[in-house]
Amino acid sequence: MRLLFLLFTLFLGACSTYSEEDLNTFDKKIKEWIGQQDVQFKKTESGLYYSFENTGSGRNIKYTDSVSVIFKGQLLDSTVFEVEKKPMRFAVKEVITAWKEIMLMSKNGANVQIIAPPQLGYGNHELEKIPQNAILIYEIEIVDIK
């Protein structure tokens, strides 16, 4: 799964174009899910929802950095598609758009939960455990920045 994750992140960039109706549908599903949680989320202009448990310290992560992270990824229905309990290193410029966006808002030691609509994730691409047009939920802990 890790290799697929890395390969897809290298060439997805802007993986699909969605209609306003599609974007509104994704946003409605996300808001419904958030309404069932006990967590407050903020939303960026791109449609990424995020909630920092801890913002970390030091300088903000840069696009040219690589980060070591521990994370859990799941779908809206709570299906977990990947868990990394040991730090895994990624180049910020090579991850999905949602991760790039939150990384640039984060510092070392940050703990953040994000909800990524399909246009910021894998779009209409289907991976082994991630269906097409999936809304992705990640819990991310930033362990190290280089």
PEJO-V976845 format. One record per residue. N is the residue number from 0. PHI is phi in whole degrees, -180 to 180 (NA if undefined). PSI is psi as a letter, one per 30 degrees, with the letter a starting at -180 (* if undefined). OMEGA is omega as a letter, one per 40 degrees, with the letter a starting at -180 (none if undefined). Layout:
((N | PHI | PSI | OMEGA) (N | PHI | PSI | OMEGA))
This chain:
((0 | NA | e | a) (1 | -58 | e | a) (2 | -63 | e | i) (3 | -60 | e | i) (4 | -57 | e | a) (5 | -66 | e | a) (6 | -64 | e | a) (7 | -67 | e | a) (8 | -69 | f | a) (9 | -70 | e | a) (10 | -122 | g | a) (11 | -80 | e | a) (12 | 44 | c | i) (13 | -100 | i | a) (14 | -75 | f | a) (15 | -155 | l | i) (16 | -109 | k | a) (17 | -115 | l | i) (18 | -75 | l | i) (19 | -60 | e | i) (20 | -62 | e | i) (21 | -60 | e | a) (22 | -60 | e | i) (23 | -66 | e | i) (24 | -64 | e | i) (25 | -60 | e | a) (26 | -64 | e | i) (27 | -63 | e | i) (28 | -63 | e | i) (29 | -64 | e | a) (30 | -63 | e | i) (31 | -63 | e | i) (32 | -64 | e | i) (33 | -60 | e | i) (34 | -61 | f | i) (35 | -95 | f | a) (36 | -104 | l | i) (37 | -109 | h | a) (38 | -135 | k | i) (39 | -92 | k | i) (40 | -115 | k | i) (41 | -107 | l | a) (42 | -124 | k | i) (43 | -89 | l | i) (44 | -60 | f | a) (45 | -75 | f | a) (46 | 108 | g | i) (47 | -78 | k | i) (48 | -101 | k | a) (49 | -148 | l | i) (50 | -146 | j | i) (51 | -84 | k | i) (52 | -82 | e | a) (53 | -148 | k | a) (54 | -84 | f | a) (55 | 82 | a | a) (56 | -146 | l | a) (57 | 88 | a | a) (58 | -82 | l | i) (59 | -70 | l | i) (60 | -67 | k | i) (61 | -108 | l | i) (62 | -59 | e | a) (63 | -87 | f | a) (64 | -80 | l | i) (65 | -118 | k | a) (66 | -129 | k | i) (67 | -102 | k | a) (68 | -135 | l | i) (69 | -112 | k | a) (70 | -154 | l | i) (71 | -133 | k | i) (72 | -118 | k | i) (73 | -144 | l | i) (74 | -95 | l | i) (75 | -59 | f | a) (76 | -84 | g | i) (77 | 79 | g | i) (78 | -68 | j | i) (79 | -84 | k | i) (80 | -106 | f | i) (81 | -164 | k | i) (82 | -134 | k | i) (83 | -119 | j | a) (84 | -92 | f | i) (85 | -105 | k | a) (86 | -55 | k | i) (87 | -122 | k | a) (88 | -95 | k | i) (89 | -133 | k | i) (90 | -81 | k | a) (91 | -56 | e | a) (92 | -69 | f | a) (93 | -110 | g | a) (94 | -101 | l | a) (95 | -61 | l | a) (96 | -55 | e | a) (97 | -60 | e | i) (98 | -68 | e | i) (99 | -57 | e | a) (100 | -61 | e | a) (101 | -72 | e | i) (102 | -60 | e | a) (103 | -69 | f | i) (104 | -100 | f | a) (105 | -111 | l | i) (106 | -129 | l | i) (107 | -59 | k | i) (108 | 89 | f | a) (109 | -65 | k | i) (110 | -122 | k | a) (111 | -143 | k | i) (112 | -112 | k | i) (113 | -126 | l | i) (114 | -126 | j | a) (115 | -109 | j | i) (116 | -68 | l | a) (117 | -52 | e | a) (118 | -66 | f | i) (119 | -107 | g | a) (120 | -116 | c | a) (121 | -103 | g | i) (122 | 57 | b | a) (123 | -90 | g | i) (124 | -83 | k | i) (125 | -108 | k | i) (126 | -107 | l | a) (127 | -51 | e | a) (128 | -118 | g | a) (129 | -124 | j | i) (130 | -74 | l | i) (131 | -59 | k | i) (132 | 54 | h | a) (133 | -78 | k | i) (134 | -89 | k | a) (135 | -109 | k | i) (136 | -118 | k | i) (137 | -125 | k | i) (138 | -108 | k | a) (139 | -126 | k | i) (140 | -120 | k | i) (141 | -89 | j | a) (142 | -95 | e | a) (143 | -159 | k | i) (144 | -127 | k | i) (145 | -133 | * | none))
